Amino acid sequence: MSKRSGILEFAVLGLLRESPMHGYELRKRLNTSLGVFRAFSYGSLYPCLKTLVAQGWLIEETVPDVDPLAAPLVGRRAKIVYRLTTAGKEHFEELLAHSGPDAWEDEHFAARFAFFGQTSRDVRMRVLEGRRSRLEERLDKMRASLVRTRERLDDYTLELQRHGMESVEREVRWLNELIETERNGRSTRPPAEQDDNTQDRNTQEHGGQPGDRGTA
């Protein structure tokens, strides 16, 4: 449970680094953007938030619950929005820089990969290569086990083991492609920066200046 709590804390800090959110928004993002957290509930999320607040990594801000489509209600409860503190940002940066064996495990790797856009290239490479190494070890064990037990397994159990091996093999191929892409120099600039730079170049190529965009 402590390992899963650590993964949840990492994901919450990462999402709040993008923008402040209230609890419902966080839960929705965890469920939709990070499928590994579909099994988590409010019962797991709110203790995590309280812990992060107590550690000084988040602050709670109370904002009015304003919904222009809803009829005004007396006593409408205000929303609590969670915002990352400077200490929280620094802590998340430390977590992003970590590339040890726990970052290669199934659940933790999925969460780490979701924030690869905020992770430095060298750390991405170490995590990807570590994950590949871990899966190759797992694949070797699965193959050896299948050789030893093949004659004692019924057709359905044998097919299930083959399916498991094929899943691992597919992920290894996917990791190989990602690692090759990283080695070939995938850009690490944020998309907004890339768009701005591209737009600036296009403007200058057509004889204008960046500050002239949108003028008649």
C-alpha positions in Angstrom: 0.0 0.0 0.0 2.8 2.4 0.8 4.2 2.0 -2.7 0.9 2.7 -4.3 0.4 5.7 -2.1 3.8 7.0 -3.3 2.7 6.6 -6.9 -0.5 8.4 -6.2 1.4 11.3 -4.5 3.7 11.5 -7.5 0.8 11.7 -10.0 -1.1 14.3 -7.9 1.9 16.5 -7.7 2.5 16.2 -11.4 -1.1 17.1 -12.3 -1.1 20.0 -10.0 2.1 21.3 -11.5 0.1 21.8 -14.7 -2.6 23.8 -12.9 -4.5 24.1 -9.6 -7.5 21.7 -9.3 -10.2 20.7 -6.9 -10.6 17.1 -5.8 -13.2 16.1 -8.3 -11.1 17.4 -11.2 -8.0 15.5 -9.9 -9.9 12.3 -9.6 -11.3 12.7 -13.1 -7.8 13.4 -14.5 -6.3 10.4 -12.6 -9.1 8.1 -14.0 -9.0 9.4 -17.6 -5.4 10.4 -18.2 -3.7 7.8 -16.0 -5.5 4.5 -16.4 -3.4 2.9 -13.6 -5.5 4.9 -11.1 -8.9 3.7 -12.1 -9.1 1.6 -9.0 -8.4 4.6 -6.7 -11.4 6.3 -5.0 -12.0 9.4 -3.0 -11.1 7.3 0.0 -7.6 7.1 -1.3 -7.3 10.5 -2.9 -8.3 12.8 0.0 -6.0 11.3 2.6 -3.2 11.7 0.0 -4.1 15.4 -0.5 -4.2 16.0 3.2 -0.8 14.4 3.6 0.7 16.6 0.9 -0.8 19.7 2.5 0.6 18.7 5.9 4.0 18.3 4.3 3.9 21.8 2.8 3.8 20.6 -0.8 0.2 21.8 -1.4 -2.0 24.5 -0.1 -5.8 24.6 0.0 -7.6 27.6 -1.4 -11.3 28.1 -1.0 -13.1 29.5 -4.0 -16.9 30.1 -4.6 -18.7 27.3 -6.5 -19.9 29.4 -9.3 -21.9 27.6 -12.0 -23.7 29.9 -14.4 -26.0 27.1 -15.6 -27.1 26.1 -12.1 -29.9 27.9 -10.2 -28.7 29.9 -7.2 -28.8 27.9 -4.0 -28.7 29.3 -0.5 -25.7 27.9 1.4 -23.9 26.5 -1.7 -20.6 25.0 -0.5 -17.4 26.6 -1.7 -14.9 24.4 -3.5 -11.4 23.7 -2.1 -8.8 24.0 -4.8 -5.3 22.5 -4.4 -2.3 24.4 -5.5 1.3 23.3 -5.7 3.7 25.3 -3.5 7.3 26.1 -4.3 8.4 23.3 -2.0 6.0 21.0 -3.8 7.5 21.9 -7.2 11.0 21.3 -5.9 9.9 17.9 -4.5 8.3 16.9 -7.7 11.4 17.8 -9.6 13.4 15.5 -7.3 10.9 12.7 -8.0 11.2 13.3 -11.7 14.9 12.9 -11.5 14.7 9.5 -9.9 15.3 6.6 -12.2 15.9 3.7 -9.9 14.4 0.2 -10.1 11.0 1.1 -8.6 10.5 3.4 -11.6 10.6 0.3 -13.8 7.8 -1.6 -12.1 4.5 -2.0 -13.8 2.3 0.6 -12.0 5.1 3.1 -11.3 6.4 3.0 -14.8 2.9 3.9 -16.2 2.7 6.9 -13.9 6.3 8.0 -14.7 5.7 7.6 -18.5 2.6 9.8 -18.2 4.9 12.7 -17.1 7.8 12.0 -19.6 7.0 15.4 -21.2 8.2 17.0 -18.0 11.2 14.7 -17.6 14.7 15.3 -18.8 16.0 13.2 -21.7 18.7 11.4 -19.7 16.3 10.3 -17.0 13.8 9.2 -19.7 16.5 7.0 -21.3 17.5 5.4 -18.0 13.8 4.6 -17.1 13.1 3.2 -20.6 16.3 1.1 -20.6 15.6 -0.1 -17.1 12.1 -1.0 -17.9 13.3 -2.9 -21.0 15.9 -4.8 -19.0 13.3 -5.7 -16.4 10.9 -7.1 -19.0 13.6 -9.0 -20.8 14.4 -10.7 -17.5 10.8 -11.5 -17.0 10.5 -12.8 -20.6 13.5 -15.2 -20.0 11.8 -16.5 -16.9 8.5 -17.0 -18.6 10.1 -18.9 -21.5 12.1 -21.1 -19.2 9.0 -21.9 -17.1 7.0 -22.7 -20.2 9.7 -25.2 -21.4 9.7 -26.9 -17.9 5.9 -27.1 -17.6 4.7 -27.4 -21.1 3.9 -31.2 -20.9 1.9 -30.7 -17.7 -0.3 -27.9 -18.8 -3.7 -28.2 -20.5 -4.4 -26.3 -23.7 -6.1 -23.3 -22.1 -3.4 -22.7 -19.5 -0.8 -23.1 -22.1 -2.5 -20.5 -24.3 -2.8 -18.1 -21.4 0.9 -18.3 -20.8 1.6 -17.7 -24.4 -0.7 -14.7 -24.4 1.3 -13.3 -21.4 4.6 -13.8 -23.2 3.2 -12.1 -26.3 2.1 -9.1 -24.3 5.6 -8.7 -22.8 7.2 -9.2 -26.2 5.0 -6.4 -27.6 6.0 -4.0 -24.8 9.7 -4.8 -25.4 9.3 -3.9 -29.1 7.5 -0.7 -28.1 10.3 0.2 -25.7 12.9 -0.5 -28.4 11.1 2.0 -30.7 10.9 4.6 -27.9 14.6 4.2 -27.0 15.6 4.5 -30.6 13.5 7.7 -31.0 15.1 9.2 -27.9 18.6 8.4 -29.2 17.8 10.0 -32.5 17.1 13.3 -30.7 13.4 13.7 -29.8 12.8 17.4 -29.0 12.5 18.1 -25.2 11.0 21.6 -25.6 7.4 22.1 -24.5 4.9 22.1 -27.4 3.9 25.7 -26.7 7.6 26.8 -27.1 7.9 24.8 -30.3 4.8 26.4 -31.7 6.0 29.9 -30.8 9.4 29.3 -32.4 7.9 27.8 -35.5 5.5 30.7 -35.9 8.3 33.2 -35.4 10.4 31.5 -38.1 7.4 31.4 -40.5 6.8 35.1 -39.8 10.4 36.1 -40.4 10.6 34.0 -43.6 7.7 36.0 -45.0 9.3 39.4 -44.2 7.5 40.2 -41.0 8.5 40.4 -37.3 7.2 38.3 -34.4 5.6 41.4 -32.9 3.7 42.1 -36.2 1.5 39.0 -35.8 -2.2 39.9 -35.8 -1.8 43.4 -37.1 -3.5 44.8 -40.2 
